[in-house]
Amino acid sequence: TLRKPISQSSMADWASKNLNMHTQGIFRRRISISNMLSWNGGSIKKPMLITSNRTIKKEACEMFKLVQSYMGDRQTRMDRNHVALVTVTKCWSMQGLRDELYIQLIRQTTDNMCYRSLAWGWELMAISLAFFSPSPKFQSYLEGYIYRHLDNDEKIAQHIKDLKNKKITKSRKKRKQNTEDEGLPISTYAKYCYRKLQKVAVTGGKKGLRKPTVEEIMHARNAILTPSLFGSSLEEIMLRQQDMYPGNKLPWVQTQLSQQVLALGGEQTEGIFRIPGDIDEVNALKLQVDQWKIPNSLSDPNIPASLLKLWYRELEEPVIPQQFYKECISNYENPDAAVAVVQLLPELNRLVLCYLIHFLQIFAQPSNVGRTKMDVNNLAMVMAPNCLRCQSDDPRIIFENTRKEMSFLRMLIVHLDTSFIKGLV
């Protein structure tokens, strides 16, 4: 369900307090907020947002040219993938530029008379959200802007038509007019950006030391139409694999990564699931898995183990859906009741959870615990947050429930009969 974002008046209030008001003409008249937030064919001489950082001030003006280049409003020798890469890398490396990029994209996608340029502006916003989130201070404003475009395609088309019918300025006359409706409906971008914003605000975007790559840029663009295997719902994932693996009862990503952990000797590796794999290698594997590939070059079981945990953690709804959460933490000490909860789950969730528990039961065998130093308590501790999600904001409730979540998962590892899962894919 979509949270109702901040009101128009609150957005206007935020803009009046945070925009770095520009001036024009020989008398340096201040530009109005509405003009500051409307498409601009020229360059800017200072950032859109107030800042005292000199580097940000300089980079912001250069970045505006990159945004225009990506949207086709400024000529460039670079291809669009490279323009996106340079833009995203600047913001990924320099946190202070992130809000500036998002406000520039808001400006260039407002009162934009060229549908193709408008679509490419939204596309760049979607790509950027795959790498970094806006600051908490700016998130509500961006969320409000995206929300207004979720189901507004007819209004957007009419607005573009009205703008063209008005007397347009000289600078806009010069602009190459492309009146063809190209690309996806704006609502498609907006819906994707809205969901992506919710997730990236929690996960924090791309981690690691390696800078973004062209492959990651292309992957982020493709994800707008082809949802990732990470961060989607179980139903969406099963629907996606219908063509390639029609007979599979379980998500391909779950079974493949689990098998990789075992194939690389994960059940004999000390600290498995506790010691994280190299984050850059995990990111690289994630990119491959999203293309339905498992490379032969893997040697460290911690890499697929870390990605497997990430897959469970990033599911749109946890393996144990929210409506069963209270029942789980109420029965954290009762083996029979804990097992009974599993039988109540939707069929797909039940199979996915049973596969996970069966997988963890391999590691819980005494012969393996001696090597991994990961007994049933440790396994429950590292995996419980990936299966259950506490919705409370109260630190005391979160702390208390964490213990109960661990205990509930421990009950399942010890008592759930998962023998039927053998051989299931």
C-alpha positions in Angstrom: 0.0 0.0 0.0 1.3 3.5 -0.9 1.9 5.8 2.0 0.3 9.2 1.4 3.2 11.6 0.8 3.6 15.2 2.0 1.1 17.8 0.8 1.7 20.3 -2.0 1.9 23.2 0.5 4.6 21.3 2.5 6.6 20.7 -0.7 6.3 24.4 -1.6 7.4 25.3 1.9 10.4 23.0 1.6 11.4 24.5 -1.7 11.2 28.1 -0.4 13.6 27.2 2.5 16.1 25.0 0.5 16.3 26.3 -3.0 19.3 28.4 -3.9 17.3 31.1 -5.7 18.8 32.1 -9.1 18.8 35.5 -10.7 18.6 36.7 -14.3 19.0 39.9 -16.4 21.2 42.9 -15.8 19.2 43.8 -12.7 19.8 40.3 -11.2 16.1 39.8 -10.6 15.3 36.6 -8.6 13.7 33.8 -10.6 10.4 32.6 -9.1 10.3 29.1 -7.5 8.0 27.9 -10.3 10.6 28.9 -12.9 13.4 27.5 -10.8 11.5 24.2 -10.9 10.7 24.2 -14.7 12.6 22.8 -17.6 15.6 24.9 -18.6 17.4 24.8 -21.9 20.4 26.8 -20.8 23.1 26.2 -18.2 23.1 27.1 -14.5 25.7 29.2 -12.8 25.1 27.9 -9.3 23.6 24.9 -7.6 19.9 24.4 -7.3 20.1 23.7 -3.5 21.8 25.9 -0.9 25.3 24.7 0.0 28.5 26.2 1.3 30.7 23.4 -0.1 32.9 24.9 -3.0 33.4 21.5 -4.7 29.6 20.9 -4.7 29.0 24.4 -6.1 31.4 23.7 -9.0 30.3 20.1 -9.7 26.6 20.9 -9.5 26.8 23.1 -12.6 28.8 20.5 -14.6 26.3 17.8 -13.5 23.4 19.9 -14.9 25.1 19.7 -18.3 25.3 15.9 -17.9 21.6 15.7 -17.1 20.8 17.7 -20.2 23.1 15.5 -22.2 21.4 12.3 -21.0 18.0 13.8 -21.8 19.0 14.7 -25.3 18.8 18.5 -24.6 22.5 19.2 -25.0 24.8 17.7 -27.6 27.6 15.4 -26.4 30.1 13.0 -27.9 29.5 10.5 -25.1 26.9 7.8 -25.5 24.1 7.9 -23.0 25.4 4.9 -20.9 28.7 6.8 -20.4 26.8 10.0 -19.5 24.8 8.1 -16.9 27.9 6.4 -15.6 29.8 9.7 -15.1 26.7 11.3 -13.4 26.0 8.4 -11.1 29.7 8.0 -10.2 30.0 11.7 -9.2 27.0 11.3 -6.8 28.0 7.9 -5.6 31.5 9.2 -4.6 30.2 12.6 -3.3 27.2 12.4 -1.0 26.6 16.1 -1.1 25.7 15.9 -4.9 22.9 13.4 -4.5 20.0 15.7 -3.5 21.3 18.2 -6.1 21.0 15.6 -8.9 17.4 14.7 -7.8 16.3 18.3 -7.7 17.9 18.9 -11.1 15.9 15.9 -12.5 12.7 17.3 -10.9 13.4 20.6 -12.7 14.1 19.1 -16.1 11.0 16.8 -15.9 8.7 19.7 -15.1 7.0 21.6 -17.9 9.1 19.7 -20.4 7.6 19.9 -23.8 9.6 17.0 -25.4 8.2 13.6 -24.4 11.4 11.7 -25.3 13.5 14.1 -23.1 10.9 13.8 -20.3 11.0 10.0 -20.4 14.8 10.0 -20.4 14.9 12.3 -17.4 12.7 9.8 -15.5 14.9 7.0 -16.7 18.0 8.7 -15.2 16.1 9.1 -11.9 15.3 5.4 -11.9 18.9 4.5 -12.7 20.2 6.8 -9.9 17.9 5.3 -7.3 19.6 1.9 -8.0 22.9 3.4 -6.6 22.0 5.9 -3.9 19.1 7.4 -1.9 18.4 11.1 -1.3 19.1 12.5 2.1 16.4 11.9 4.7 15.7 15.7 4.6 15.0 15.5 0.9 13.3 12.1 0.7 9.8 13.4 1.4 10.0 16.0 -1.3 11.2 13.6 -3.9 8.5 11.0 -2.8 5.8 13.7 -3.1 7.0 14.6 -6.6 7.1 11.0 -7.8 3.7 10.2 -6.2 2.0 12.9 -8.3 3.0 11.1 -11.5 1.9 7.6 -10.6 -1.4 7.7 -12.6 -1.2 10.9 -14.5 -0.3 9.9 -18.1 -3.3 11.6 -19.6 -2.8 14.8 -17.7 0.9 14.8 -18.6 0.1 14.4 -22.3 -2.5 17.2 -22.1 0.0 19.4 -20.2 2.6 19.0 -22.9 0.0 19.8 -25.5 -1.1 23.0 -23.6 2.5 24.1 -23.2 3.1 23.8 -27.0 0.0 25.8 -27.8 1.2 28.6 -25.6 3.6 31.2 -26.9 6.9 29.6 -26.3 10.2 31.4 -25.6 12.9 32.0 -28.2 15.3 29.5 -26.4 12.6 26.8 -26.6 11.9 27.5 -30.2 15.5 26.7 -31.0 15.2 23.3 -29.3 14.8 20.4 -31.6 11.1 19.6 -31.3 10.4 15.9 -31.1 6.6 15.6 -30.8 6.5 11.8 -31.1 5.5 10.0 -28.0 8.5 7.8 -27.5 9.4 5.4 -24.7 7.3 4.1 -21.8 4.4 5.9 -20.2 5.7 8.3 -17.4 3.6 6.4 -14.8 5.7 3.3 -15.5 8.8 5.1 -14.5 7.1 6.8 -11.6 5.8 3.5 -10.2 9.2 1.9 -10.5 10.9 5.0 -8.9 8.4 5.1 -6.0 9.1 1.4 -5.1 12.8 1.9 -5.6 12.9 5.0 -3.4 11.2 3.1 -0.5 13.8 0.3 -0.7 16.9 2.4 -1.3 16.0 4.6 1.7 16.3 1.5 3.9 19.1 -0.4 2.2 21.2 2.7 1.4 22.1 1.8 -2.2 25.2 0.3 -3.7 27.9 -0.6 -1.2 31.6 -1.5 -1.7 34.7 0.2 -2.9 34.4 -0.5 -6.6 32.9 2.4 -8.5 29.7 1.9 -10.6 30.2 0.2 -13.9 28.6 0.5 -17.4 27.2 -3.1 -16.8 25.5 -1.9 -13.6 24.1 1.2 -15.4 22.6 -1.0 -18.1 21.3 -3.5 -15.5 19.6 -0.6 -13.6 17.9 0.6 -16.8 16.7 -2.8 -17.7 15.3 -3.3 -14.3 12.6 -0.7 -15.0 10.8 -3.1 -17.3 12.3 -6.4 -16.1 12.2 -6.5 -12.3 15.2 -7.8 -10.5 15.3 -11.2 -8.8 16.2 -9.2 -5.7 13.7 -6.9 -4.0 10.7 -8.4 -5.8 7.9 -10.5 -4.4 8.0 -14.4 -4.5 5.1 -14.4 -6.9 6.8 -12.0 -9.3 10.0 -14.1 -9.2 8.1 -17.3 -10.0 6.3 -15.5 -12.8 9.6 -14.3 -14.3 11.1 -17.8 -14.3 8.0 -19.4 -15.9 9.5 -19.3 -19.4 12.9 -20.6 -18.5 12.0 -23.1 -15.7 8.3 -23.8 -16.1 8.4 -27.0 -13.9 10.2 -25.4 -10.9 8.3 -25.2 -7.7 10.9 -23.0 -6.0 12.7 -19.8 -7.0 15.7 -20.6 -9.2 17.8 -18.0 -7.4 17.1 -19.7 -4.0 18.0 -23.2 -5.1 21.1 -22.2 -7.2 22.7 -20.0 -4.5 22.0 -22.7 -1.9 23.6 -25.4 -4.0 26.6 -23.1 -4.7 27.3 -22.7 -1.0 27.3 -26.5 -0.6 29.3 -27.1 -3.8 32.0 -24.8 -2.5 32.2 -26.6 0.9 30.2 -24.1 2.9 29.1 -26.7 5.4 32.8 -27.1 6.3 33.7 -23.4 6.3 34.2 -21.7 9.7 31.8 -18.7 10.3 29.7 -19.4 7.2 26.7 -17.0 7.1 28.4 -15.0 9.9 31.5 -13.8 8.0 30.4 -11.7 5.1 31.8 -12.2 1.6 33.7 -9.5 -0.2 31.1 -6.9 -1.0 32.3 -6.1 -4.5 32.4 -9.8 -5.4 28.9 -10.2 -3.9 27.7 -7.2 -6.1 29.4 -8.8 -9.2 27.7 -12.1 -8.5 24.3 -10.4 -8.0 24.6 -8.9 -11.5 25.3 -12.3 -13.0 22.5 -14.0 -11.1 20.0 -11.4 -12.3 20.9 -12.5 -15.8 20.2 -16.2 -14.8 24.0 -17.0 -14.8 26.1 -18.7 -12.1 29.9 -18.2 -12.9 32.3 -21.2 -12.7 35.0 -19.0 -11.2 33.5 -18.9 -7.6 35.8 -20.3 -4.9 34.7 -18.6 -1.7 31.4 -20.0 -0.3 30.9 -16.8 1.7 30.1 -15.0 -1.6 27.0 -17.0 -2.6 26.1 -17.3 1.2 26.1 -13.5 1.6 24.1 -13.1 -1.6 21.6 -15.7 -0.5 21.1 -13.9 2.8 20.6 -10.6 0.8 18.0 -12.3 -1.4 15.9 -13.4 1.6 16.4 -10.0 3.3 15.4 -8.0 0.2 12.2 -9.9 -0.6 9.3 -7.4 -1.0 7.5 -9.3 1.7 9.4 -11.6 4.0 9.3 -15.4 3.5 7.0 -15.5 6.6 4.4 -12.9 5.6 3.6 -10.0 8.0 0.1 -11.4 8.9 1.8 -14.4 10.6 4.4 -12.4 12.5 2.5 -12.2 15.8 1.7 -15.9 15.8 5.4 -16.6 15.3 6.7 -14.6 18.2 3.8 -15.8 20.4 4.9 -19.4 19.8 8.7 -19.0 20.0 9.0 -21.6 22.8 6.3 -24.1 21.6 7.7 -26.6 18.9 4.3 -27.9 17.9 2.7 -24.4 17.6 5.8 -23.2 15.6 5.5 -26.1 13.2 1.7 -25.5 12.9 2.4 -21.8 11.8 4.4 -23.1 8.8 1.4 -25.3 7.7 -0.8 -22.1 7.6 1.5 -20.2 5.2 0.6 -19.7 1.5 1.9 -22.7 -0.5 4.8 -20.9 -2.2 5.9 -19.3 1.1 5.7 -22.7 2.8 7.9 -24.4 0.2 10.4 -21.6 0.2 10.6 -21.6 4.0 10.9 -25.4 4.2 13.7 -25.4 1.6 15.6 -22.8 3.7 15.0 -24.8 7.0 16.1 -28.0 5.2 19.2 -26.2 4.0 20.0 -24.9 7.5 19.5 -28.3 9.0 22.5 -29.5 7.0 24.7 -26.9 8.7 23.2 -27.8 12.1 24.5 -31.4 12.0 27.1 -31.9 14.7 29.7 -33.1 12.2 29.4 -29.8 10.4 29.1 -27.6 13.5 32.5 -28.8 14.7 34.0 -27.2 11.5 31.8 -24.1 11.0 31.4 -23.1 14.7 27.8 -22.2 13.7 25.5 -24.2 15.9 21.7 -24.0 15.7 21.6 -20.9 17.9 24.1 -19.1 15.7 22.3 -20.1 12.5 18.9 -18.9 13.9 20.6 -15.6 15.0 21.9 -14.8 11.5 18.9 -16.0 9.5 15.9 -14.8 11.7 16.2 -11.2 10.5 16.0 -12.4 6.9 12.7 -14.3 7.5 10.8 -12.2 9.9 10.4 -8.4 10.0 9.3 -6.5 13.1 7.2 -3.5 12.1 7.5 -1.6 15.4 9.7 1.6 15.7 10.0 1.1 19.5 13.6 0.0 20.3 12.5 -2.0 23.3 9.9 -4.0 21.3 12.5 -4.6 18.5 15.0 -5.8 21.0 12.5 -8.1 22.8 11.2 -9.4 19.5 14.6 -10.1 18.1 15.1 -12.8 20.8 11.7 -14.3 20.1 12.4 -14.3 16.3 15.6 -16.2 16.8 14.0 -18.7 19.2 11.1 -19.3 16.7 13.5 -20.0 13.8 15.6 -22.3 16.2 12.4 -24.3 16.9 11.9 -24.8 13.1 15.5 -25.9 12.5 15.3 -28.4 15.3 11.7 -29.7 15.0 10.4 -29.1 11.4 10.2 -32.2 9.2 11.6 -31.1 5.8 12.4 -34.6 4.4 9.8 -34.0 1.6 11.9 -31.1 0.2 14.8 -33.4 -1.0 15.1 -33.3 -4.7 12.5 -30.5 -5.1 13.5 -27.6 -7.4 
